[in-house]
Amino acid sequence: MKAMIDDDAEKMEIGYMPVNKKEKEEGLLSFEDGSSYSYEIIKSDRRTMALQVKKSGEVVVRIPKGLSFRSGHELAQKNKSWVYTHMKGIQASLKKKEEFHWEEGAKVLLLGKSYILRVVPDSWRKNFRVSIRERELILAGPAEKQAGPELEMVIKEVMKLFYRQEARKYLEKKTAGWAADMKIGYSRIAVRDQATRWGSCSTKGNLNFNWRLVLLPEELADYVVVHELAHRIHMNHSRAFWGVVEGKLPDYRLRRKLLKSYEEEIYGNY
């Protein structure tokens, strides 16, 4: 049995032997610590069975229409420890997300380092301004005019604008440096608010980067930039493409793995 992981869920794939027909059913997994998780078995036109733990905390067993529900229950029970491990991780992430607020004293990221967000009310200012002081990000402006959720939304939008401005300067400089090193040309750079992608490269040579790269350690931003520049030579993920990436970043596999580990926090809070 091999584990397949995608952007939407933890997924485990397994082959099957056809049996009989049916549609939806629920089950329950109980654990030694007293916790229990319900799961749903869904039949569909597929050729394999799949056990999923979604990022939302739902546990789903997908089976072919030709199998009995018993097969789905057996798959869930057989892999209950796998479900338990992933559910605990998801619950911890959801709790962390709930606890994060854009407010005075919040810990925020910049270039992979943690900074304390300071909100400084300044009635003389019409707009907010963000500045960096040692390990603090100072947001000064008319904070006294808003309160609660309204102020938090304003702070979040101001910070996102600050990050995007920083990201453009940062990524333009980094891309120019790597392009010269790799002797690769490109057309233009766009910094976008992409939902799940860190970067992309068009056939015309345009490079798109996610502004959230400015939150990450520099070596991970380097990996994304080199990755997209390598697509100027190979518009695919062939062995030759990865050879270009490895030629510049021999440890690219580790960087790719670390980049994945940041995704939940980054996309959850920023």
C-alpha positions in Angstrom: 0.0 0.0 0.0 1.4 3.4 -0.9 0.4 6.8 0.4 -0.5 9.4 -2.1 -0.6 13.1 -0.9 -2.2 15.9 -2.8 -3.1 19.5 -2.1 -6.6 18.7 -0.8 -6.1 15.6 1.4 -3.9 12.9 2.7 -4.7 9.9 0.5 -4.0 6.2 0.6 -4.5 4.2 -2.6 -5.0 0.4 -2.8 -6.0 -2.1 -5.5 -9.2 -4.1 -5.3 -11.1 -7.1 -6.5 -14.7 -6.5 -7.9 -17.6 -7.9 -5.8 -21.1 -6.4 -5.8 -23.0 -3.0 -6.1 -24.3 -0.1 -3.8 -23.8 3.9 -2.6 -23.1 5.8 0.9 -22.5 4.6 4.4 -20.9 5.8 7.7 -18.7 4.2 10.2 -16.8 5.1 13.4 -13.1 4.6 14.4 -12.4 4.4 18.2 -9.0 4.9 19.8 -7.3 4.0 23.1 -7.2 7.6 24.3 -11.0 7.7 24.2 -11.2 9.8 21.0 -13.3 8.7 18.0 -13.7 9.8 14.4 -16.5 9.2 12.1 -15.9 8.4 8.4 -18.0 8.2 5.3 -17.8 5.5 2.6 -18.7 6.8 -0.8 -19.1 4.6 -3.9 -18.2 6.0 -7.3 -16.9 5.0 -10.8 -13.3 4.4 -9.8 -10.9 1.4 -10.0 -9.2 1.7 -6.7 -10.1 2.2 -3.0 -8.9 5.4 -1.4 -8.7 6.4 2.3 -8.6 10.2 2.7 -8.1 12.5 5.7 -9.1 16.0 4.4 -7.6 19.2 5.7 -11.0 20.1 7.0 -10.9 17.0 9.3 -13.2 14.8 7.4 -12.4 11.1 6.9 -13.6 9.6 3.6 -13.3 6.1 2.2 -13.9 6.0 -1.5 -14.6 2.6 -3.2 -15.6 1.3 -6.6 -19.3 0.7 -7.1 -18.6 -3.0 -7.5 -17.3 -3.4 -3.9 -19.4 -4.0 -0.8 -19.4 -1.4 2.0 -17.7 -4.0 4.2 -14.5 -3.5 2.1 -14.6 0.2 2.9 -15.0 -0.5 6.6 -12.1 -3.0 6.6 -9.9 -0.5 4.9 -10.7 2.2 7.5 -10.2 -0.2 10.4 -7.0 -1.7 9.1 -5.5 1.8 8.7 -6.9 3.4 11.8 -3.5 4.3 13.2 -2.7 6.2 10.0 -6.0 8.1 10.3 -5.3 8.9 14.0 -1.8 10.3 13.2 -3.1 12.6 10.4 -6.2 13.7 12.3 -4.1 14.8 15.3 -1.9 16.8 13.0 -4.9 18.4 11.3 -6.5 19.3 14.6 -3.3 20.9 15.8 -3.1 23.0 12.6 -6.7 24.1 12.9 -6.2 25.1 16.5 -3.2 27.1 15.6 -5.1 28.8 12.8 -7.9 29.7 15.1 -5.5 31.2 17.6 -3.7 33.4 15.1 -5.0 37.0 14.8 -3.7 40.1 13.1 -3.3 42.2 16.2 -0.7 43.8 18.5 1.9 41.2 19.6 1.2 38.7 16.9 4.1 36.7 15.6 4.5 37.1 11.8 7.0 35.9 9.3 9.5 37.7 7.0 12.2 35.9 5.1 11.7 32.9 7.3 12.2 34.8 10.6 9.7 35.5 13.2 8.8 39.1 13.9 6.5 40.7 16.5 3.8 42.8 15.0 3.4 46.2 16.8 0.4 48.3 16.1 1.1 52.0 17.0 -2.0 54.3 16.9 -1.1 57.6 15.2 -4.0 59.9 14.7 -1.9 62.3 12.6 -1.7 59.7 9.8 -4.5 59.2 7.3 -3.1 55.8 6.2 -1.1 53.0 7.8 2.6 52.6 7.2 4.8 49.5 8.0 8.4 49.7 9.0 11.0 47.2 10.2 12.9 47.6 13.5 15.2 44.8 14.6 12.7 41.8 15.1 9.6 43.9 15.0 7.2 45.0 12.2 5.8 48.4 13.2 2.4 49.3 11.8 1.6 52.9 12.5 -1.6 54.6 11.6 -5.2 55.6 12.6 -5.8 52.4 14.6 -8.1 54.1 17.1 -10.7 54.7 14.4 -11.4 50.9 14.2 -11.8 48.1 16.7 -12.2 44.4 16.9 -12.7 42.4 13.7 -12.8 45.6 11.6 -9.3 46.6 12.8 -8.0 43.1 12.3 -9.2 43.1 8.7 -7.5 46.5 8.1 -4.2 45.3 9.7 -4.3 42.1 7.5 -4.8 44.1 4.3 -2.1 46.6 5.2 0.3 43.8 5.9 -0.5 42.0 2.7 0.2 45.1 0.7 3.5 45.6 2.6 4.5 42.0 1.9 3.6 42.3 -1.8 5.7 45.4 -2.2 8.6 43.7 -0.4 8.2 40.6 -2.5 8.4 42.4 -5.8 11.7 44.0 -5.0 13.0 40.8 -3.4 12.0 38.5 -6.2 13.0 40.8 -9.1 16.5 41.0 -7.6 16.7 37.3 -6.9 15.4 36.3 -10.3 17.8 38.6 -12.1 20.7 37.1 -10.2 19.8 33.5 -10.9 18.9 34.2 -14.5 22.4 35.6 -15.0 24.0 32.7 -13.2 22.0 30.1 -15.3 22.4 32.2 -18.5 18.6 32.1 -19.0 16.4 35.0 -20.2 12.8 35.8 -19.3 10.2 38.4 -20.2 8.4 39.9 -17.2 7.8 39.1 -13.6 4.4 39.3 -11.9 3.8 39.0 -8.2 0.4 37.5 -7.6 -1.9 36.4 -4.7 -2.1 32.8 -5.8 -4.2 30.4 -3.8 -1.9 27.4 -3.9 1.0 27.8 -6.4 4.4 29.2 -5.5 5.2 30.1 -9.0 4.7 29.5 -12.7 6.3 30.1 -16.1 4.5 30.7 -19.4 5.6 29.7 -22.8 6.2 33.4 -23.5 8.8 33.5 -20.7 6.6 35.4 -18.2 7.3 34.4 -14.6 4.6 34.5 -11.9 5.5 34.3 -8.3 3.4 34.1 -5.1 4.0 37.1 -2.8 4.1 34.7 0.1 7.6 33.7 -1.0 8.8 36.7 1.0 7.7 35.0 4.1 9.9 31.9 3.6 13.6 31.3 4.3 15.7 32.6 1.4 16.8 29.1 0.3 13.2 28.1 -0.4 12.6 31.2 -2.5 15.8 30.4 -4.4 14.4 26.9 -5.1 11.1 28.3 -6.5 13.0 30.9 -8.7 15.4 28.3 -10.0 12.5 25.9 -10.6 10.6 28.4 -12.8 13.7 29.6 -14.6 14.5 25.9 -15.5 11.1 25.8 -17.2 12.6 28.3 -19.7 14.6 25.4 -21.0 12.2 22.5 -20.4 8.4 23.3 -20.1 7.8 20.0 -18.3 9.0 18.1 -15.2 11.2 15.6 -17.2 14.4 14.1 -16.0 16.2 16.7 -18.0 14.3 19.5 -16.3 15.2 18.2 -12.8 18.8 17.9 -14.0 18.9 21.6 -14.7 17.5 22.3 -11.2 19.9 19.9 -9.5 22.8 21.5 -11.4 22.2 24.7 -9.5 20.7 23.3 -6.3 22.0 19.8 -5.5 19.8 19.7 -2.4 16.6 20.7 -4.2 14.7 17.6 -2.9 15.3 18.8 0.7 14.2 22.3 -0.2 11.1 21.1 -2.0 10.2 19.0 1.1 10.8 22.0 3.4 8.6 24.2 1.2 5.8 21.7 1.5 6.1 21.8 5.3 5.4 25.6 5.3 2.3 25.5 3.1 -0.3 24.8 5.8 0.8 27.7 8.1 1.4 30.1 5.2 -1.8 29.5 3.4 -3.8 29.2 6.6 -2.8 32.5 8.1 -1.6 34.8 5.4 
